[in-house]
């Protein structure tokens, strides 16, 4: 009965003081929602995939290329051409499959929807343990015109009707739906809406990517035979690679004296998250998320402890009566721990609702799908259990305050004091809140300022009034030219141009190296394939020379700008920007025109000659995270991947693109973007981190303000008689305000001493990832301190005004 009575009393106490109860519950709810969402991400990314049977026996092959002097690290993928010899060399019972995720669109009737397509060999079914909800998954991967859809993708394409046996149009081919997948939760299948045979004619993976040993476009998975280890399979993959024809794809210098041109390893799914390629970035990102969630939770708990102690002091008379009636210390402690646990349980329920509502936004900020299993009974039970445990522990400090209440003085009307230890604890918690809020605000300010500054840097080219659209992967040159011709004559279109990418977006830009000759200067350049109209569209008028007029109308087998290692290619003409000209040692742009420079296909070797036809102004194609590169433009006449339109009215350009697209590529989804928006993508991740940092710092400030509010209430209550006595002796409002200021000044000083170094470290850690850093970025420390002081003053203002309005006669009479 004691426990039931405690819960009843706890419910009444929460209802008796709704304001403070709401503050405690809401603060804990937001913190628990953050922690719950971060925990979902950590579980989904770090733990073995539950949908894959025996995941320790499933490996993905990873490669580390050594044909460059740059350390590019391990790559999460392997050459597709490796799969066939691996099947022949592996022990019986080993399954090997190629897998490549692509983004396209599919059409069914009048509906065209975006589709994440996974091209894979039939063995992927047994490797990942895939199961169909309906239909035959193996038959879908056995037929070149078969496709398996997820239930969600089938609903988008066919509405509520049955999808099995129906036909859809995918990349210009008719495909039959032969299986329905329940979901695509396997780690290798996330983001997949459709599964298609790798050898299908619909696979638009670039042919050289499928056939060359040093071109990696996807992954090679394997399920190991019993008794075979991942290390043994990795050694087998290395031997197959070393003994295969890979040597023909690189210069002899890179394989001389037994040197390996690439290293390969097999990474089990169980170790992939923490040890596989890209794991450092994943772990760093998760560590940042976990640390942020932990700080927010610590702030919420500190706030709950502060308010809980203040409420306990206000209930001193009630506690004294209960003690006088025989309540034991254990019963009193149980009561306060129950009240705290009830508040935490309510916060957990509210936090679960907040997490469910915020999951889509959180996923968008993190550029991921909403976490799976958010409402899993096991995870909900873990949340409730953790909240109850935290709540019970959080009830110990208020219980300690209650146990220190002395019955006789309290019942006689004398105010109870929590003691020096209690005051130090509450002031320490408030100072901790200040310090955390200060550090988070400084970091958020630095992220915001660096991102804004980088986004506003002059790129050296025109960006306004331009709309770009990427053509389908396998659009024929005839269809591409017809599309451009239709747009060139559309109303509101002043000019159209081809380029391999929007300059500076970085989706398909190549990197190369130039030299003035053997022993001469070398410079790294960003290589862009463009047409002659590109320069006028982007406002790059030549500083010297004349733009070349190309005659090549067909794309060569390889789009790489460098020549092969065989016979020299005919001399080609190129356009350089002013930065490349300076780096190569030319005195001025005019001196560079007509000069010859040479490709450097491999270190120590001079390749084909290039003649400089013109020099344009220097442009910025790298983000502030990268060292700025000079630019080389290879001018062609054949269509490129990206078409850019220029006109005075962007909405008119958008409508023109949509109209022409529906006629030229009815089976594909086109996504025209303004060039300004395309270039802003470079800083999307920084903006996402900035939004998370701002949200965390705003919440920290709110909780710090609530802590100040509670501390100010207690300070005014404790100093009431001192204030009225000072007022009787003529103290004005400024003296009363100074009295309260002395209460918080030491806390702000302690917070500054602890928070400013922590904030400076966070700012430095963020800026360390940038080559170009915003001026005055460390000014966010001063700004954060000012915001914290203003928050403190605002939070304490109400009780300060109340103290100034105290009437000495009324207080002394009581």
Buried (B, 14 or more C-beta within 10 A) or exposed (E): EEEEEBBEBBEEBBEEBEEBBEBBBBBBBBBBBBBBBBBBBBBBBBEBBBBBEEBBBBBBBBBBBBBEEEEEEBBBBBBBBBBEBBBEBBEEEBBBBBBBBBEBBBBBEEEBBBBBBBBBBBBBBEBBBBEBBBBBBBBBBEBBBBBBBBBEBBBBBBEEEEBBEBEBBBBBBEBBBBBBBBBBBBBBBBEBBBBBBBEBEBBBBBEEBBEBBBBBBBBBBBBBBEEBBBEBBBBBBBEBBBEBEBBEBBBEBBBEEEEBBBBBBBBBBBBBBEBBBBBEEBBEBBEBBBEBBBBBBBBBBBBBBBBBBBBBBBBBBBBBEBBEEEBEEEBBBBBBBBBBBBBBBBBBBBBBEBBBEBBEEBBEBBEBBBBBBBEEEEBBEBBBEBBBEBBBBBBBBBBBBBBBBBBEBBBEEEEBBBEEEBBEBBBEBBBBBBBBBBBBBBBBBBBBBBBBBBBEEEBBBBBEBBBBBBBBBBBEEEBBBBBBEBBBEBEBBEBBBBBBBBBBBBEBBBEBBBBBEEEEEBBBBBBBBBBBBBBBBBBBEBBBBEBBEBEEEEEEEEBBBBBEBEEEBEEBBBBBBBBBBBBBEBEEBEBBBEBEBBBBBBEEBBBBBBBBBBBBBBBBBBBBBBEBBBBBBBBBEBBBBBBBBBBEEBEBBBBBBEEBBEEBBEBBBBEBBBBBBBBBBBBEBBBBBBBBBBBBBBBBBBBBBBBBBBBBBBBBBBBBBEBBBBBEEEBEEEBBBEBBBEBBEEBBEBBBEBBBEBBBEBBEEBBEEBEBBBEEBBBBBEBBBEBBBEBBBEBBBEBBEBBBEBEBEEBEEE
